[in-house]
Amino acid sequence: MEADPGGSGFGDRALNWGRVWWTTLALALLAVGAVRAAGWLFALCVVGAGVAGSLAVVGRRSVYGAWYDVIAVPIESIAGIPWVYSAFGRIGDGRARRSWRAGMSVAVTLALLAVFVPLLGGADATFAKLLDAVTPEIDVPSVVQWIVLFAVLGLGSVGAMYLLAGPRAAATGAPSGRGLRRLEWALPVGALTILFAVFVAAQFVALFGGDDYVQRTANLTYAEYARSGFWQLSIVTILTLAVIAVVLRWAAQESSADRAWLRVLLCAIAVLTLIIVASALGRMWTYQQAYGFTVMRLLVEVCELWLGLVYLLMIAAVLRLDGTWLPRAAIGTAMSTLFALAVLNPEGLVAERNIDRWEHGKNLDTLYLGRLSPDIVPAVERLPEPQRGEVRSAIRRDLDEDTWQGWNLSRVNAR
């Protein structure tokens, strides 16, 4: 890893605190599985924990960039196998090598028995009966699951050791090679800024005009108007983020005028895009109020909120004219947002909002609620019979007893 250039130890302390942060975040995301029963949420948390764990192992950003850093452990797990093997060869004496060879012999023996015993058992009924008497019951899917888990964790450990102790390159400094002159980037960014300003002005007119204005101009109800534009605005938000990142990375910063124009135009388009993010969120909220709340709609809202946070980080990077820290900060906020979502109980939140709509005279889709996880059981208690019993019975129908390693609080409370 890169040494502290100042020799004061501050860089090492920052590196250690960064590793503590990423490690804590990874453990917190994994702990979600003991509290929330929604399978999709835990799957996202496991992926997030893997990303956070990889960043904890890498430490400072590497020469390969953020995309490499988030998957560095699985990538280096393959490269680390010969490294670990050679390390054992260097430290092992003759006895260790003999033990290794004996272990390989045992493994080959077990593999041969695993092939030939079932074949012989299938060839003779008497021998098969003898095998049944002496062979314990084996849950094959469970065995395969544990073997796969052991292999994944083992390879992950190899990759982590290789990143921590193997011959890896040091971190790079600030990016170089800024080739875009002011006119080359200011013209497209300025045009986008004017376009966004006109669009935002139109949004304010529609917002204050309300449903009557939208029906007169677009021949749509306000809820239909909200649905029709959300995805387009989300795509605009993502593409604009890419434009800002490219310009910040490649635009020339030699003169004070270059730096001033860069700050003004990029901050302007970022602020206007933040207003577009708010418009997209308002559209989705209006649509859900009209047609109901779902997990997918909640997730896209959370993604939009995270994009808004990323834009705030981008504005800070533009003001500093340094975006080298931004990828890790964006990843950190994404993992933190995912953990916050798990704490809020997304499926329970969806159920709460739908029950609120039902209490105000809207329809309630009990079939949809019954397909959600036991996380919604506290919210369902608000319903009267027979709706409450219908939803709870649908949730409990497929609940099995948890094993010790799969214990879950929501499932326990739902039984």
Backbone hydrogen bonds, N-H to C=O, Kabsch-Sander energy under -0.5 kcal/mol:
donor,donor_aa,acceptor,acceptor_aa,energy
7,G,4,D,-1.2
13,R,9,G,-2.1
14,A,10,F,-2.6
15,L,11,G,-2.3
16,N,12,D,-2.4
17,W,13,R,-2.6
18,G,14,A,-2.4
19,R,15,L,-2.1
20,V,16,N,-2.3
21,W,17,W,-2.4
22,W,18,G,-2.4
23,T,19,R,-2.5
24,T,20,V,-2.6
25,L,21,W,-2.3
26,A,22,W,-2.3
27,L,23,T,-2.4
28,A,24,T,-2.4
29,L,25,L,-2.2
30,L,26,A,-2.0
31,A,27,L,-1.9
32,V,28,A,-0.6
32,V,29,L,-0.9
33,G,30,L,-1.2
34,A,31,A,-1.5
35,V,32,V,-1.8
36,R,32,V,-2.9
42,F,38,A,-2.0
43,A,39,G,-2.4
44,L,40,W,-2.0
45,C,41,L,-2.2
46,V,42,F,-2.5
47,V,43,A,-2.1
48,G,44,L,-2.7
49,A,45,C,-2.7
50,G,46,V,-2.2
51,V,47,V,-2.1
52,A,48,G,-2.8
53,G,49,A,-2.7
54,S,50,G,-2.1
55,L,51,V,-2.2
56,A,52,A,-2.0
57,V,53,G,-1.9
58,V,54,S,-2.6
59,G,55,L,-2.0
60,R,58,V,-0.6
65,G,62,S,-1.2
69,D,65,G,-2.0
70,V,66,A,-2.0
71,I,67,W,-0.5
71,I,68,Y,-1.1
72,A,69,D,-0.9
75,I,71,I,-1.8
76,E,72,A,-2.8
77,S,73,V,-1.1
78,I,74,P,-0.6
78,I,75,I,-0.8
79,A,75,I,-0.8
80,G,76,E,-2.1
81,I,77,S,-0.5
81,I,78,I,-1.0
83,W,79,A,-0.8
84,V,80,G,-2.8
85,Y,81,I,-2.5
86,S,82,P,-2.6
87,A,83,W,-1.9
88,F,84,V,-2.3
89,G,85,Y,-2.0
90,R,86,S,-1.8
91,I,87,A,-2.0
92,G,88,F,-1.9
97,R,93,D,-2.0
98,R,94,G,-2.2
99,S,95,R,-2.3
100,W,96,A,-2.2
101,R,97,R,-2.3
102,A,98,R,-2.3
103,G,99,S,-2.5
104,M,100,W,-2.2
105,S,101,R,-2.0
106,V,102,A,-2.2
107,A,103,G,-2.3
108,V,104,M,-2.4
109,T,105,S,-2.3
110,L,106,V,-2.5
111,A,107,A,-2.1
112,L,108,V,-2.4
113,L,109,T,-2.4
114,A,110,L,-2.3
115,V,111,A,-1.1
116,F,112,L,-2.8
117,V,113,L,-2.3
119,L,115,V,-0.9
120,L,116,F,-2.6
121,G,117,V,-2.5
122,G,118,P,-2.0
123,A,119,L,-0.9
124,D,120,L,-1.1
128,A,124,D,-2.0
129,K,125,A,-2.2
130,L,126,T,-2.0
131,L,127,F,-2.3
132,D,128,A,-2.3
133,A,129,K,-1.6
134,V,130,L,-1.4
135,T,131,L,-2.1
140,V,138,I,-1.3
143,V,139,D,-2.5
144,V,140,V,-2.8
145,Q,141,P,-2.3
146,W,142,S,-2.3
147,I,143,V,-2.4
148,V,144,V,-2.7
149,L,145,Q,-2.4
150,F,146,W,-2.6
151,A,147,I,-2.5
152,V,148,V,-2.7
153,L,149,L,-2.7
154,G,150,F,-2.5
155,L,151,A,-2.7
156,G,152,V,-2.4
157,S,153,L,-2.3
158,V,154,G,-2.1
159,G,155,L,-2.6
160,A,156,G,-2.4
161,M,157,S,-2.5
162,Y,158,V,-2.3
163,L,159,G,-2.2
164,L,160,A,-2.2
165,A,161,M,-2.7
166,G,162,Y,-2.1
168,R,166,G,-1.8
179,G,177,G,-0.9
180,L,250,W,-2.3
181,R,179,G,-0.6
185,W,181,R,-1.4
186,A,182,R,-3.0
187,L,183,L,-1.4
189,V,185,W,-2.0
190,G,186,A,-2.8
191,A,187,L,-2.1
192,L,188,P,-2.2
193,T,189,V,-2.2
194,I,190,G,-2.2
195,L,191,A,-2.4
196,F,192,L,-2.8
197,A,193,T,-2.1
198,V,194,I,-2.2
199,F,195,L,-2.2
200,V,196,F,-2.9
201,A,197,A,-2.1
202,A,198,V,-2.1
203,Q,199,F,-2.1
204,F,200,V,-2.0
205,V,201,A,-1.7
206,A,202,A,-2.2
207,L,203,Q,-2.6
208,F,204,F,-2.5
209,G,205,V,-2.0
210,G,206,A,-1.7
213,Y,209,G,-1.0
214,V,210,G,-1.9
215,Q,211,D,-2.4
216,R,212,D,-1.9
217,T,213,Y,-2.3
218,A,214,V,-3.1
219,N,214,V,-0.7
219,N,215,Q,-0.8
220,L,214,V,-0.7
225,Y,221,T,-2.6
226,A,222,Y,-2.3
227,R,223,A,-2.2
228,S,224,E,-2.2
229,G,225,Y,-0.9
229,G,226,A,-0.5
230,F,226,A,-0.9
231,W,227,R,-0.5
233,L,229,G,-2.2
234,S,230,F,-2.2
235,I,231,W,-2.2
236,V,232,Q,-2.3
237,T,233,L,-2.2
238,I,234,S,-2.0
239,L,235,I,-2.7
240,T,236,V,-2.5
241,L,237,T,-1.7
242,A,238,I,-1.8
243,V,239,L,-2.1
244,I,240,T,-2.6
245,A,241,L,-2.2
246,V,242,A,-2.4
247,V,243,V,-2.4
248,L,244,I,-2.8
249,R,245,A,-1.9
250,W,246,V,-2.4
251,A,247,V,-2.6
252,A,180,L,-3.0
259,R,255,S,-1.9
260,A,256,S,-2.3
261,W,257,A,-2.6
262,L,258,D,-2.2
263,R,259,R,-2.3
264,V,260,A,-2.6
265,L,261,W,-2.5
266,L,262,L,-1.9
267,C,263,R,-2.0
268,A,264,V,-2.1
269,I,265,L,-2.5
270,A,266,L,-1.9
271,V,267,C,-2.6
272,L,268,A,-2.4
273,T,269,I,-1.9
274,L,270,A,-1.9
275,I,271,V,-1.6
276,I,272,L,-1.6
277,V,273,T,-2.6
278,A,274,L,-2.3
279,S,275,I,-2.1
280,A,276,I,-2.6
281,L,277,V,-2.5
282,G,278,A,-2.5
283,R,279,S,-2.3
284,M,280,A,-2.3
285,W,281,L,-2.4
286,T,282,G,-2.3
287,Y,283,R,-2.5
288,Q,284,M,-2.4
289,Q,285,W,-2.3
290,A,286,T,-1.5
291,Y,287,Y,-2.7
292,G,288,Q,-2.5
298,L,294,T,-2.1
299,L,295,V,-2.5
300,V,296,M,-2.2
301,E,297,R,-1.6
302,V,298,L,-2.3
303,C,299,L,-2.5
304,E,300,V,-2.0
305,L,301,E,-2.3
306,W,302,V,-2.5
307,L,303,C,-2.4
308,G,304,E,-2.2
309,L,305,L,-1.9
310,V,306,W,-2.5
311,Y,307,L,-2.2
312,L,308,G,-1.6
313,L,309,L,-2.1
314,M,310,V,-2.6
315,I,311,Y,-2.4
316,A,312,L,-1.9
317,A,313,L,-2.3
318,V,314,M,-2.6
319,L,315,I,-2.5
320,R,316,A,-1.7
321,L,317,A,-1.1
322,D,317,A,-2.0
326,L,323,G,-0.9
329,A,325,W,-1.7
330,A,326,L,-2.9
331,I,327,P,-2.3
332,G,328,R,-2.8
333,T,329,A,-2.4
334,A,330,A,-2.0
335,M,331,I,-2.5
336,S,332,G,-2.3
337,T,333,T,-2.5
338,L,334,A,-2.2
339,F,335,M,-2.1
340,A,336,S,-2.6
341,L,337,T,-2.4
342,A,338,L,-2.1
343,V,339,F,-2.2
344,L,340,A,-2.1
345,N,341,L,-0.8
345,N,342,A,-0.7
349,L,345,N,-2.4
350,V,346,P,-2.4
351,A,347,E,-2.3
352,E,348,G,-2.4
353,R,349,L,-2.4
354,N,350,V,-2.2
355,I,351,A,-2.3
356,D,352,E,-2.2
357,R,353,R,-2.1
358,W,354,N,-2.1
359,E,355,I,-2.3
360,H,356,D,-0.8
360,H,357,R,-0.8
361,G,358,W,-1.7
362,K,357,R,-2.4
366,T,364,L,-1.3
369,L,365,D,-1.8
370,G,366,T,-2.3
371,R,367,L,-0.8
371,R,368,Y,-1.0
372,L,369,L,-1.4
376,I,373,S,-1.7
377,V,374,P,-1.6
380,V,376,I,-2.2
381,E,377,V,-1.2
382,R,379,A,-1.6
383,L,380,V,-2.1
388,R,384,P,-2.3
390,E,386,P,-2.3
391,V,387,Q,-2.3
392,R,388,R,-2.6
393,S,389,G,-2.4
394,A,390,E,-1.5
395,I,391,V,-1.9
396,R,392,R,-2.5
397,R,393,S,-1.1
398,D,395,I,-0.6
399,L,396,R,-1.4
400,D,398,D,-0.5
406,G,403,T,-1.0
407,W,404,W,-0.7
409,L,34,A,-2.4
410,S,35,V,-0.9
412,V,408,N,-1.8
413,N,409,L,-2.4
414,A,410,S,-1.4
415,R,411,R,-0.9
415,R,412,V,-0.7
